[in-house]
Amino acid sequence: MKKILIVQLRKLGDVILTTPIIDVLYKKFENDVIIDFLTEPQSEEVLTDNPMLRQVLVLDKSSVKEQLKLIWKLRSEKYDYVFDFFGNPRSAQLTFLSGVKKRYGYDYPIRHRLYNHCVKRDRKSKYVVDFKMDLLRDLDIEPGFRKTSIYFKREMSEDMRHYLCEHGWDGKSKILAIATPNVRDVSLVKNWLFERYAELGSLVQKDLGAFVLILWGPGEKDIAEDIYYHLADKEKACLAPDLSIKELSAMLSLTDVLLTGCGGSKHVAVAVGTPTVTIFGPTQEICWNPPNSLKNIAVKAKELECLQCDKTECDDRQCMKRVTVGMVFKAVTPFLS
């Protein structure tokens, strides 16, 4: 039996986009394999309950003692393979200190020396899952499998359904979920214009009879409340409660489409099979949207030369200003009509 360690320390979306690796390794070794996953505390919940994982190991950066205990744990496991999909200095060091004979990582400057199986990065833009699959080439695993996953208990889905019914949903109407604009500084440039979320929500209520669910994350509740306040029909809308990642997964599994920017909630929706309409500006659609998918629609101002610039700051933000309510309404309509 082979023992394998997967390393992806963060972020939410990146950890979700690493979950297909678990599936293909499990299938490759015909279930005769033990797979562990190393990540950071904020991403641990994404991985729990996965039946193909033996355990989720967590890096506690706040404690030197806990880090030393983790290194001892990694060495004592005597893995056959370790795959570092994160590739930052810390993950490369942990990969090296694990003592594993077959250590795989990408050809990043300097830290590539900590791997003994170094894979040349594909410089062409492509879906992140396919980029991660490149690390498995030595095992004759080809890119192509892209199904991400999050596991949650059925009772959680029932709890979320009960919440929606208690807060105005009739149990029949289609549900548009709106992920609020992200308040993190590096994400502000990716946010659609605030007032258009409420305008779009009001339009789908009036023309499509849809129920609007407003989702929010840390620091975003005030924004969510403002969007709700500006909706035309507050009886056909509600604010989600403060949700854990699994609760968010269960909630999204009940909705008909998620309207979002390029962020973590989009990848949660994809993992549970909920259609998405993503407004893309500075980020690259080819990297973050499942290719050739009729369920995951990208909306963007195509005529802009600076589109997909990957900048984290911009005073102009024409890529967002030129995405109209009409464009987004057209994209969500097939899922709500």
Secondary structure as UniProt FT lines:
FT   STRAND          2..7
FT   HELIX           12..16
FT   TURN            17..18
FT   HELIX           19..28
FT   TURN            29..31
FT   STRAND          33..39
FT   HELIX           41..43
FT   HELIX           44..47
FT   TURN            48..49
FT   TURN            51..52
FT   STRAND          55..58
FT   TURN            61..62
FT   HELIX           64..77
FT   STRAND          81..84
FT   HELIX           89..97
FT   TURN            98..99
FT   STRAND          102..106
FT   TURN            109..110
FT   HELIX           111..114
FT   STRAND          117..119
FT   HELIX           128..133
FT   HELIX           134..139
FT   TURN            143..144
FT   HELIX           154..166
FT   TURN            167..168
FT   STRAND          175..179
FT   HELIX           185..190
FT   HELIX           194..208
FT   STRAND          211..215
FT   TURN            218..219
FT   HELIX           221..229
FT   HELIX           234..236
FT   STRAND          237..239
FT   HELIX           245..253
FT   STRAND          257..261
FT   HELIX           264..271
FT   TURN            272..273
FT   STRAND          276..279
FT   HELIX           285..288
FT   TURN            291..292
FT   STRAND          296..299
FT   TURN            302..303
FT   TURN            305..308
FT   HELIX           318..321
FT   HELIX           325..336
//
